[in-house]
Amino acid sequence: MKLMTRVALMAFLFLMFGGLAGIGMGLAAIGAGIGIGLIGHSALAGIARQPEQAGAIRGTMILMAALVEGVALIAVVFCLVLSFIA
């Protein structure tokens, strides 16, 4: 493969994966925000229906929010790695 073809291919891949990595990081942050919002909404609705179960519902809500945030953090780190590699 000629040098100019390799350079053009590398530039194309950098632009493609670099831009997609940025979009991926944004989508991960938006998805985590929506997920945690839905968890909070459902927990508050559950507590309103059964106030005596507030402690159990709150503990489950915190656990689920932490798991959603962990997945979002892994997605952001993965996108950062992709953007630095490309």
N, C-alpha and C positions, 0 to 999 in steps of 0.2 A: 504494500500500500504506500502511496506517495506521502511525503511529509505533509503537504498542504491538505490532503484528504484526511489524514489523522488529526491535524490541528482543527480542521473544520468539524470533524466528528466529536472531538473532545469539547469544543466550544458549544456545539449543539447540545450535548449531554449535560454540560454544566448549566446552561440556561434552562433546559427542560427540568432537570432534577432539582436545581436550586429554587426555581419558581414553584414547583410542586411541593417542595419541602416547606416553603413558607405558607402555602395554602393549607398544607396538612397541619402545621402548628396552629393556625387560626381555627381550623375545624375542630381540632382536639380541644382547644380552650372553649369554644362555643358549645361543643357537645358536653363537656364537663359542667359548664354553667347550667345548661338546660337539664342535665341529669340530676344535679344537686337540687335545683329548683323543684323538679318533680318529686324528688324524695322528700323534701321539706313540706311540700303541699300535701302529699299523701300522709305523712306523719301527723301533721296538724289536723287533717281530717279524721284520722284514726283516734287521736287524742280527744277531739271534740265529741266523737261518738261514744268512746269508752274512757272516761277520765281516770278510772281506777287502773288502767293499763299504761299510764303515761310513762312510767319508768322503763318498762320493757320496750315500748315503742320508741322512746328517745334513744335508748342504747342501740337498738337495731338501726335507727336512722343515722346515728353517728358512724356506725360500722360501715353501712352502705355508702355514705358520703365519702368516707376515707378510701374505700375500694374504687369508687368512681374517680376520685382525684388521683389515685395511684395509677390507674389506667391512662388517664390524661397525661400525667407526668411521663410515663413510659413512651407515649406517642410523641410528645414534644421532644424528648431526648432522641428518639429514633429519627425524627425529622431533622434535628440538628446534626446528627451524625451523617445522614444522607446529604445534607447541604454542604458539610465540610469535605466529604469524600468526592462529591461531584465537581 
